[in-house]
Amino acid sequence: MTGPGGNGHAALEPGIAVAPDAVPEPGGEASARPIELTEAALEALLFVAERPLTRREIAALAGVDRDTVDARLGDLEVGLAERGIRLLASGDRVELATAPEAGRLVARYVGADAVRLSAAALETLAIVAYRQPVTKAAVERIRGVDSDYTIRGLLHRRLVVELGRAETPGRPFLYGTGFDFLERFGLTSLEELPPLDVHVAARLAEEGADALGGGVDEGMDDAEGGAGDPAPDAT
């Protein structure tokens, strides 16, 4: 569950105070003058951001280099480790989110119980998380069943996101996980995913090897049906 300001964040209250020197300069040139990127300033920026920010954006806003941004992000991550807010990182993007251990209390406040996922959805999500970027056809080869409905459901819940298209016949979509996946499972990055059994990891690597251009006709694989996903009310 994210903090105030971003996707799924609680909206900032109207009338919230802003320091006079924080008002943008005429002309809107955010990087006209370098601004000291302190840990506190970075936390405030991520707090009010309406979406995850890239390290490049933060560097441009503050007028500093990437090494400075990376250093301040590291400081902030350590500083938040024992607090109710966490720093989440997904690739080059970062944002703030509530700590997993505070999830039940925060969910009670917003009145949102976690949506339960079916076994099919969890299985599909696990394949995407560990094999990303991966095509739908590769997911279906691993599962052995049609996965169109399940993937669409995970996309709708933003647990799975489109990462682009594969360089294979038909240019199928590549899928991966985003910030909502990290938030839902209490992770700060994909590096915190539990290690897979060596045999399971080998199977995932073998079955999904074509996802980035193995030359397999994904359109033909998509047409080959399996037992299929469960009925809509099961996911």
C-alpha positions in Angstrom: 0.0 0.0 0.0 1.6 3.1 -1.2 2.2 6.3 0.6 0.5 9.7 -0.1 0.8 11.0 -3.6 1.3 8.2 -6.0 -0.8 5.5 -7.6 -3.1 4.2 -5.0 -1.8 6.8 -2.6 -4.0 8.8 -0.3 -4.5 12.2 -1.9 -2.8 15.2 -0.3 -5.3 17.3 1.6 -6.2 20.6 0.0 -4.5 23.5 1.7 -1.4 21.5 2.7 1.4 24.0 3.5 4.2 24.5 1.0 7.3 26.5 2.0 7.7 29.8 0.1 11.0 28.8 -1.3 9.6 25.6 -2.7 7.3 27.5 -5.1 8.5 26.9 -8.7 10.4 29.7 -10.3 8.8 31.6 -13.2 9.3 29.8 -16.4 9.0 26.3 -14.8 12.7 25.5 -15.2 13.0 22.8 -12.4 16.7 22.4 -12.8 17.7 26.1 -13.3 19.7 26.0 -10.0 21.2 22.9 -8.3 19.4 22.0 -5.0 21.1 20.1 -2.2 19.6 16.6 -2.4 19.4 15.8 1.3 17.8 12.6 2.6 14.9 14.7 4.0 14.4 16.5 0.7 14.4 13.2 -1.3 11.8 11.8 1.1 9.6 14.8 0.7 9.9 14.6 -3.1 8.9 10.9 -3.2 6.1 11.7 -0.6 4.3 14.1 -2.9 5.1 12.4 -6.2 2.0 11.2 -8.0 3.8 8.2 -9.6 7.1 6.4 -9.2 10.1 8.6 -10.2 13.2 7.5 -12.1 16.7 8.2 -10.8 17.2 10.3 -13.9 14.2 12.5 -13.1 15.3 13.0 -9.5 18.8 14.0 -10.8 17.3 16.4 -13.3 15.0 18.0 -10.7 17.8 18.5 -8.1 20.5 19.4 -10.7 22.8 16.7 -9.4 24.5 13.6 -10.8 23.3 10.0 -10.7 25.9 9.0 -8.1 24.4 11.6 -5.7 20.9 10.3 -6.3 22.0 6.7 -5.7 23.8 7.7 -2.5 20.8 9.6 -1.1 18.4 6.7 -2.1 20.7 4.3 -0.2 20.7 6.6 2.9 16.9 6.9 2.7 16.4 3.2 2.4 18.5 2.6 5.5 16.8 5.4 7.4 13.3 4.1 6.7 14.2 0.4 7.6 12.6 0.6 11.1 9.8 3.0 10.3 6.3 2.7 8.9 7.4 3.8 5.4 9.6 1.8 3.0 11.5 2.7 -0.2 10.5 0.5 -3.1 12.7 0.1 -6.2 11.6 -1.5 -9.5 14.3 -1.1 -12.1 15.2 2.5 -12.4 12.0 3.7 -10.6 11.5 4.4 -6.9 8.6 5.3 -4.7 7.5 5.2 -1.0 5.1 2.6 0.4 3.8 1.7 3.8 5.7 -1.0 5.6 4.3 -4.6 5.2 3.9 -5.0 9.0 1.5 -2.0 9.1 -0.6 -3.4 6.3 -3.5 -4.7 8.4 -3.9 -1.5 10.3 -3.7 0.7 7.2 -6.1 -1.6 5.3 -8.6 -1.3 8.1 -8.4 2.5 7.9 -8.9 2.6 4.1 -11.5 -0.2 4.3 -9.8 -2.3 1.7 -9.2 -6.0 2.3 -6.7 -7.7 0.1 -8.3 -9.4 -2.9 -7.8 -13.1 -2.7 -6.0 -14.7 -5.7 -6.9 -18.1 -7.1 -4.3 -20.9 -7.4 -4.2 -20.3 -11.1 -3.5 -16.6 -10.6 -0.8 -17.2 -8.1 0.8 -19.8 -10.3 0.8 -17.5 -13.3 2.0 -14.6 -11.2 4.9 -16.6 -9.9 6.0 -17.6 -13.4 5.9 -14.0 -14.5 7.8 -12.8 -11.4 10.7 -15.2 -11.8 10.8 -15.4 -15.7 10.2 -11.8 -16.6 10.2 -10.5 -19.2 8.1 -13.3 -20.5 5.4 -13.9 -23.2 2.0 -15.3 -22.6 2.9 -18.3 -24.8 5.9 -19.0 -22.6 3.7 -18.9 -19.5 1.2 -21.3 -21.1 4.0 -23.7 -22.0 5.1 -23.8 -18.4 1.5 -24.1 -17.0 0.3 -26.4 -19.7 -3.0 -24.5 -20.1 -4.4 -21.4 -21.7 -3.6 -18.4 -19.5 -5.3 -15.5 -21.3 -8.0 -14.9 -18.7 -5.6 -15.2 -15.8 -3.1 -12.8 -17.3 -5.8 -10.3 -18.2 -7.0 -10.5 -14.5 -3.5 -9.9 -13.2 -3.1 -6.9 -15.6 -6.4 -5.5 -14.4 -5.1 -5.7 -10.8 -1.8 -4.2 -11.9 0.1 -7.1 -10.4 1.4 -7.8 -13.9 2.4 -5.1 -16.4 3.3 -4.9 -20.1 7.0 -4.4 -20.6 7.1 -4.1 -24.4 7.1 -6.6 -27.3 9.3 -9.5 -28.0 11.5 -9.6 -31.2 9.8 -12.8 -32.4 7.2 -13.5 -35.1 4.0 -11.7 -34.2 5.8 -9.3 -31.7 3.9 -10.7 -28.7 3.7 -8.7 -25.5 6.3 -9.2 -22.8 5.0 -9.3 -19.2 6.6 -8.5 -15.9 5.8 -7.2 -12.5 5.5 -3.6 -11.2 5.2 -1.7 -8.0 1.8 -3.2 -7.1 3.3 -6.6 -7.0 6.1 -5.5 -4.7 3.5 -3.7 -2.4 1.2 -6.7 -2.4 3.9 -9.1 -1.3 5.8 -6.8 1.0 8.9 -6.7 -1.1 11.2 -3.7 -1.7 12.7 -5.1 -4.9 12.7 -8.3 -7.0 16.0 -9.2 -5.4 14.0 -10.2 -2.3 12.1 -12.9 -4.1 12.7 -16.3 -2.4 15.3 -18.4 -4.3 13.8 -21.2 -6.4 14.6 -24.8 -6.2 17.3 -25.6 -8.7 15.1 -28.0 -10.7 12.2 -25.5 -10.8 14.6 -22.7 -11.9 16.0 -24.9 -14.7 12.6 -25.7 -16.0 11.5 -22.1 -16.0 14.6 -21.1 -17.9 14.2 -23.9 -20.4 10.5 -23.4 -21.1 10.6 -19.6 -21.3 13.9 -19.4 -23.2 12.2 -18.0 -26.3 10.7 -15.0 -24.6 13.4 -12.6 -25.7 13.8 -13.8 -29.3 14.3 -17.6 -29.5 12.6 -17.7 -32.9 9.5 -19.5 -31.8 6.2 -18.5 -33.6 4.3 -17.2 -30.6 1.1 -16.9 -32.6 1.1 -20.6 -33.2 1.7 -21.4 -29.5 -1.1 -19.1 -28.5 -3.5 -21.0 -30.7 -2.7 -24.3 -29.1 -5.2 -24.7 -26.3 -4.8 -26.5 -23.1 -7.3 -27.3 -20.4 -7.7 -23.5 -20.1 -8.1 -21.1 -17.2 -10.9 -21.6 -14.6 -14.2 -19.9 -15.0 -14.1 -16.1 -14.4 -15.5 -16.4 -10.8 -12.6 -18.6 -9.8 -9.9 -15.9 -10.1 
